[in-house]
């Protein structure tokens, strides 16, 4: 099998696993959201340590100085908000709102690029941001309040990506440090929960305990698959595949969980989809070579950077 085909299959598997998350986390709803989150952190670290021990090892830890450690601490806090928010959303009948959050995320990333990195927006990018803003306004009118869950997911992950862009660590290594920073509070919470007699781990049977532990595996495996895809397929292909997961979330929320889609909500989603279409057209157009000199030596292509979650 060719490297590009291998990368494409890895990328598709990655986004399909992420897309199925709304079917997995409700299996753990006998535990509270914070307990699920704590176990997700603990077992993610366990799994990542095993993966690193079998692959890259741990020498890279020496390269983490104080500035990078501070950045990773901020990233850890942001991903905690994102993970916890997603678990809350899918376990409390807000799967469509979770989908909206990850549809909005690329628009948030563009906006952060302008506000924080002082990047210049092209005309299509400006149009996409305007359409996304209109979508939020329409949904605010429909809900009677801003779509807080979607905005929280979009901004926490957007800011997380911004921080991780500056860290410059491999995705698996970076996530290992982040979960290591979070593991002590997570363990402390589980211990306190157990002392109160409210912990579900082991108390609900072996099968449920294995499901809680599996939360760490399903967190880390898509990231590893994405890493395999990112170095084998074009960045533009990865960019298009990122819409697979929220589309699956949307379908699961509407078709399986029966979440309502009143006209105002439909209008908001249509505006978001139009914004993403404009953003995608712009991204594809920006990758087209311009003023190519036939005799010039092709520039070395830089590998795509894995996502930071």
N, C-alpha and C positions, 0 to 999 in steps of 0.2 A: 504494500500500500504506500502511495506517495506521501511525503511529509505534509503537503497541503491538504490532502484528503484526510489524513490523520488529525491535523489541526482543526479542520472543519467539523469532523465528528466530535472531537473533544469540546469544541465551542458549543455545538448544538446540545450535547449532553449536559454541559454546564448550565446553560440557560433553561433547559427543560427541568433540571432538578430544582433550580431556583423558582421556576414557574409552578412546581408542584408543592411548594412550601405551604400554601393555604390548606392543603389536604393533610399535611403532616402534623403541624403544631396543634390543631384541635384534638388529635389523638391523646395529647397530654393535658387536656383541660381539667383533669382531676387534680392537678397541681395548679397553684396560682401562677400568674404571669412572672412574678419575680423569682419564684422557685425554678420555673422552667428556664428563665434567663441565667440564673446562677449555674444550673447544670450545663447549659449550653456553653458557658465560659469554661467551666472546669474540664468537661470532656473534650472540648475543642483543643485545649492546651495539651491534654494527654495524647490525643491523636497526632497533633502537630509535632510534639516532641519525638514520637515514634517515627514519623515521616522524616524529620530532620536527621535523626540518628542514622537512618538508613540511606540518606542522600547527602545533603550538603554539610552535615555536621554542625558544630557550634563555634568554630573559630571566628565567624563573622561577628559574634557578640562583642568582641574586643573593639570593633569599629564604632560602637555606640557610645558617643560622648554625651556630656550633659545636655547640649542644645538639642541633639537628636532625641534624647530620652524625654525631654520636656515635650517635644512635638509628638512623640508616640503616646505620651500620657494624655495629651489633648485628643489625639485620634482615638484612644481607648475609650474616653468618656463619650465621644460622639458616636462611636459604633455601639456603645451600650444603650444610648438613647434610641438609636435606629433599630437595633435588635429587639429591645424591649417594646418599642412602639409597634413594630410589625407583629410580634407575638400577641400583643393586646388587640390589635386590629383584627387579625384573622380569628382569634378566639372569642371575639365579641361582635360578630356580624358586621364587620367593616372591611371586608375583603376588597370591595370595589374602591373604597377610599385608599386602601394600600396600593392598588393598581394605579390609581390616579397619582399617588405620590411618586411612583417610579416612572410614570409618564412625564411628570413635571420635572423630574430630576435633571435631565439634559438641559432644560431651559434655565434652571437654577445655576447649573454649572457655567453656562454662557454668561449669565448675569454676574456671577462671582468673578469670572475672568475680567469683566469690565471694572467692577467696583474695587477688587483687591489687587489684581495683576495689571490693571490699566491697559487691558487689551482693547484693540479697536474693533468695533462691530461692523461687519459687512451689512449691506442693506437687507438681505434676506434674514440674517440673524436678528436684526432689529425688528423686522416684521414678525418673526417667530416669538420673540419676547413680548411684543405687544399683544399677539393673539393669546399667548399663555396668560398674560395679565388679565385680559378680558374674560378668559375662561374662569379664573379664580373669582372675578367679580360676579359673573353669572352664577357660579356655584354658591357664593356667599349669599346672594339673594334667594336662591333656591332653598338652602339649608336654614336661612335666617341667622347664620353666623359663618365665619370663615371655615373652610374645610381643614380644621386644625390637624387631624391625623395625617392627611395627605401632605400638608405643608411641613409638618414635623419630620416625616420620613424623607421628603425631598430635600429639605435644608440640612438635616443632620447628615445625610449621605453626601450631599454636595460639599458641605464644609469638611467632612471626613476625607473626601477625595482631594480637596484643596490642600489640606494638611499633609496627606500622604505623598502628594506630588513633590513636596519640598523635602520629605524625609529621604527619599531615594533608596529605599530598601526593597528587596524582593518581597512579593506579596505574602508568601508563606512565612518568611522570616519576620516580616513586620507584624503579621497577625499573631505570631508566636509571642512576640514581646508584648503586644497589647493584651493578650489574654493572660500572660504572666503578671502584668501589672494589675489586672482585675481579679486574679484568682483568689487572693487572700480575702477580700471582702465577700466574694462569692462563697468561699468555704465557711467563713464566719456566719454568713446568713443561713447556710444549710445546717450548721451546728446549732445555732439558736433555734431554728425551726424544729430540729429534732428534739432539743431539750424541752420544748413546749409540747411535744407530741403531735405536731402538725405536719411533719415531713411525710411526703408520699414515697420517697425512694426507699425501696425494700418493703415498706408498709403495705403497698398496693400490689405486691407480688413481683415475681421475677420478670415476667413479661413487660410490665409497666416500667420497671427499673431499667431494663435493656432499652426501652424506647427513649427514656430520658438520656441515657448514655449515647444513644444513636444521634441525638441532637448535635453532639459535637462532631460526629462523622459527617453528617449531612451539611454541616457548616463548612468544614474544611475541604471536602472532596470537590465541590464545584470550583473553589478557588484554585486547586491544583489542576483541574481540567482546563480552567481558563488560562493558567500559565502555559500549559502545553499548546493551547490554541493561539495565544497571542504572539508566539515566536514563529508560527508556521503559516498564518493567513494574514492578508492585508488588514490594516487598521480599519479601513472602510467597511469591510465585511463584518468585523467585530462590532462596529458601530451600528450596523443594521440588525445584527442578531440581538442587541440589547433590548429590543422591543418585544422579544419572544416572551420573556418572563412576565411583564405587566399585562400583556395580552392574555396569557394563560390565567393570571390572577383575575382579570376582568371576566373571562368566560366562566371560571369556577364560581366567582361571586354571584353572577347572574343566573347561570344555568344549573348549578348544583346547589348553592345555598339560597337561591331565590331572592336575592337582594333587589329592592325596588329600583327602577330606572324611570322616574317621572320625567316629563318633558324638559324641565329646567336642568336636570342632571345630564340628560342626553345632550342638550345644547352645549353644556360645559365641556363634556367629553369630546364632542365634535370639534370645538375650538382648539382643544389640546391636540387632537389628532392632526388638525390642519397645521398647527404650529410645528409639530414634529415632522410632518411632511416637508414643510418649507425648510426646516433645519437640515433634514436629510438631503434634500436637493442641493442645498448650499454646500454641505460637507462633501458630497460626491463631486460637485463642480470644482471645489477648491483643490481636489486631488488630481485633476487633469493637468498634464504637463503643458507648460506654456513656453513659447519661444525656444523649443528644443533644437539644439544644434546637432545635426546628424553625426558629426565627427567627435562630439564631446564624449568623454568617458563618463558612464553612468555613475551617479553618486551612490555611495553605500546607503542602503536602506536601513534605517534605525528600527529595531524591533519594537513592536507595540508594547506599551506598559500595561501590566495586568491591573485589573481593578483593585481597589483597596479594601474589599470586604469579602 
